[in-house]
Amino acid sequence: MYMKSDKVTLKIPRPLYEKLKKIIEDTGFSSVNEFVVYILRDLAALKKSDTEDLSAEEVKLIKKRLEKLGYL
């Protein structure tokens, strides 16, 4: 009987992986995968109404952080 896995593989560029690996050192994340899942869950949880409550400065800071992480 075939069981469909509850996980999939997501490929990212190696330089981004290496950068993320350095970023998570001494943060409590056990792997880049764990960190990426954490970030993506946060992003997926954002709704348009959530961003309406943010100030322009908060949105700017979030975008800057995502850019530094290589997402934007």
C-alpha positions in Angstrom: 0.0 0.0 0.0 1.3 3.4 -1.0 1.4 6.1 1.7 1.6 9.7 0.6 4.2 11.6 2.6 3.1 14.6 4.6 6.3 16.5 3.5 7.7 17.7 0.3 11.2 18.8 -0.8 11.8 22.5 -1.4 14.9 23.4 -3.3 16.7 26.7 -2.6 20.0 28.0 -4.0 23.0 26.7 -2.1 24.4 30.2 -1.4 21.1 31.1 0.3 21.2 27.8 2.3 24.8 28.5 3.4 23.8 32.1 4.4 20.8 30.8 6.4 23.0 28.2 8.1 25.3 31.0 9.4 22.3 33.1 10.4 20.8 30.4 12.6 24.0 29.5 14.5 23.4 29.8 18.2 19.7 30.6 17.8 18.1 27.3 19.0 17.1 26.2 15.5 18.5 22.7 14.9 18.6 23.0 11.1 18.0 25.4 8.2 14.9 23.4 7.3 13.4 24.0 10.8 14.2 27.7 10.5 12.7 28.0 7.0 9.5 26.2 8.1 9.2 28.6 11.1 9.6 31.6 8.8 7.2 30.3 6.2 4.5 29.5 8.8 4.7 33.1 10.0 4.5 34.4 6.5 1.6 32.1 5.7 -0.2 33.3 8.8 -0.2 36.9 7.7 -3.5 38.0 6.3 -4.2 41.2 4.5 -6.1 42.5 7.6 -3.0 41.8 9.7 -0.9 44.0 7.5 -3.4 46.8 7.7 -2.7 47.1 11.4 1.0 47.6 10.8 2.4 51.1 10.5 4.3 52.0 7.3 7.6 51.8 9.3 6.8 48.3 10.6 6.1 47.1 7.1 9.4 48.7 6.0 11.3 46.9 8.8 9.7 43.5 8.0 10.5 43.9 4.3 14.1 44.8 5.2 14.5 41.7 7.4 13.1 39.4 4.7 15.4 41.0 2.2 18.4 40.3 4.4 17.3 36.7 4.7 17.1 36.4 0.9 13.3 36.2 0.6 12.8 39.5 -1.2 
